[in-house]
Amino acid sequence: MARQPLCFVLMPFGQKPDGQGATIDFDTVYADLIKPAVVEAGLDPLRADEEIAGGIKSALNPKNWVG
């Protein structure tokens, strides 16, 4: 099976304050909004905290890019 083109998502993760007293759960934003949109676009989403082998250097290596 052909591998989908990779979409490296650079964003915060975990819960962070928004500066107005509320908290944003960036893990939920990614899981519920960003990841499904990336998959729908025909890409394979990858966020740095999901990378198990190779770390961020693997995702940023031009040999792994499609285009």
Secondary structure, 3 states (H helix, E strand, C coil): CCCCCEEEECCCCCEEECCCCCEEEHHHHHHHHHHHHHHHCCCEEEEHHHCCCCHHHHHHCHHHCCC
